[in-house]
């Protein structure tokens, strides 16, 4: 995504605190983005579809329907980018949010410049994934152990015929593992593939996504056959890839 394309993106700020909301809206508008705002979760799904929202900055602590519930609903119905805004001590909420399909998070208090960079990176990845899904006769499907991954549609097809469209993070992680099947990939390598941001030892994004992929691939985490843990080193894909 070019800088010009980035600045045409429509961002929604969902924050119940008026001062914090005004700060975020003003900052992103100054940077050239189109910004909408809301102090609650009601009608957000309809607004995102109607107003063609590309990215949601979502506070977890909302009145009524909280941000985690909203994250689950958004991910089930939309490919919109989701960045959670959480309190510094909400480790569990951050992990649950990632499990439910959020793409990234920032903790309060945060540097607006850092949030801007994260937003730009996520919008760039969303745009790139959208281009990758356009029909390309040179781009084929990945076949492994009876499963099929269609990169054009981010569609995972099970041996019994079940199909599921993978969220962006899970798709990028699985694609990285398949591309390097039989090779141990470190957590920071996988973080580069899915988040394009600096990895820190406390960041469990990769582990959360690995757990989600194992469940979807019916890969018993206690005795996995497909995605193996290389303790102290990372993960590797051990299945036969065709």
ZISUL-V410317 format. One record per residue. PHI is phi in degrees with one decimal (NA if undefined). NEAR is the number of other C-alpha atoms within 10 Angstrom. Layout:
{{PHI	NEAR} {PHI	NEAR}}
//
This chain:
{{NA	15} {-76.5	9} {-58.5	9} {-65.4	9} {-63.0	11} {-53.5	17} {-76.5	18} {-90.0	12} {-66.3	17} {-104.5	18} {-111.6	27} {-112.7	24} {-100.7	22} {-113.7	26} {-151.4	25} {-81.4	19} {-83.1	14} {-59.0	10} {-66.1	10} {-64.5	13} {-63.3	19} {-62.4	13} {-61.5	12} {-67.5	21} {-59.8	20} {-62.7	13} {-65.4	16} {-72.0	20} {-65.7	15} {-60.3	10} {-82.8	10} {98.4	13} {-85.9	17} {-84.1	16} {-128.7	19} {-110.8	17} {-142.7	18} {-155.0	17} {-101.5	15} {-151.5	20} {-90.3	20} {-60.3	12} {65.7	9} {-68.0	17} {-59.5	15} {-66.5	10} {-65.6	13} {-61.9	20} {-71.0	13} {-69.9	9} {-98.9	12} {56.1	14} {-72.3	19} {-96.9	21} {-147.6	23} {-114.9	25} {-96.0	23} {-119.6	27} {-75.0	26} {-68.8	25} {-89.7	18} {-111.3	18} {-70.1	12} {73.5	9} {-72.9	13} {-81.4	15} {-65.3	24} {-69.5	24} {-61.0	13} {-66.1	20} {-59.3	23} {-61.0	17} {-67.4	14} {-63.2	21} {-68.3	18} {-71.1	13} {-111.9	10} {-151.4	13} {-100.2	16} {-55.4	22} {-70.6	23} {-130.2	24} {-114.5	25} {-83.6	24} {-111.1	23} {-126.9	22} {-72.3	17} {-60.8	12} {-97.5	10} {-93.3	11} {-59.5	14} {-64.9	8} {-61.1	17} {-63.6	25} {-65.3	17} {-61.8	15} {-59.2	25} {-65.9	25} {-62.9	19} {-81.6	21} {119.7	25} {-64.6	26} {-89.6	22} {-163.7	21} {-153.7	20} {-132.5	20} {-110.9	17} {-82.0	10} {-75.7	10} {-121.5	13} {-84.1	10} {-54.8	14} {-64.8	11} {-63.4	11} {-63.1	19} {-60.8	15} {-63.4	12} {-62.2	19} {-63.2	23} {-60.4	19} {-62.8	17} {-67.5	22} {-62.3	23} {-62.3	17} {-67.9	18} {-61.3	19} {-63.7	16} {-65.2	12} {-66.3	18} {-63.7	13} {-65.5	13} {-66.4	15} {-82.1	14} {-68.3	12} {-52.5	11} {-141.2	10} {-62.1	6} {-85.7	5} {-100.3	13} {-101.4	11} {-91.5	14} {-96.6	16} {-119.8	16} {-154.2	16} {49.0	12} {87.7	12} {-95.1	17} {-134.6	19} {-114.6	24} {-98.0	17} {-64.6	21} {-63.3	17} {-111.7	16} {53.1	21} {-101.6	17} {-104.6	22} {-109.8	18} {-82.5	17} {-58.7	13} {-89.1	8} {98.1	9} {-63.1	9} {-136.7	14} {-151.5	13} {-84.6	15} {-79.4	21} {-60.0	19} {-57.9	20} {-62.9	21} {-65.2	22} {-61.9	22} {-62.3	20} {-67.1	21} {-63.6	22} {-63.6	18} {-63.4	18} {-65.8	22} {-66.2	23} {-61.9	13} {-115.5	15} {-52.9	18} {82.9	17} {-114.4	14} {-72.8	18} {-109.8	20} {-71.7	16} {-63.0	21} {-70.7	19} {-64.4	15} {-70.4	21} {-61.9	22} {-60.0	14} {-71.7	17} {-105.6	24} {-124.0	21} {52.7	15} {-142.7	14} {-65.3	9} {-86.3	17} {-123.5	10} {-59.4	7} {-89.5	7} {-83.5	15} {-104.9	16} {-55.0	21} {-63.2	24} {-62.7	16} {-62.9	16} {-67.4	20} {-60.0	20} {-59.9	17} {-66.0	18} {-65.0	18} {-59.8	17} {-63.6	12} {-70.2	13} {-91.9	18} {53.0	13} {-100.8	17} {-55.6	13} {-63.5	15} {-76.4	6} {-148.9	9} {-68.7	14} {-109.7	15} {-100.2	21} {-104.8	25} {-98.5	20} {-93.2	17} {-99.9	12} {-55.5	7} {80.7	8} {-123.7	11} {147.6	18} {-135.3	22} {-141.7	21} {-95.1	22} {-103.8	19} {-76.1	16} {-81.0	13} {-108.8	17} {-115.0	11}}
//
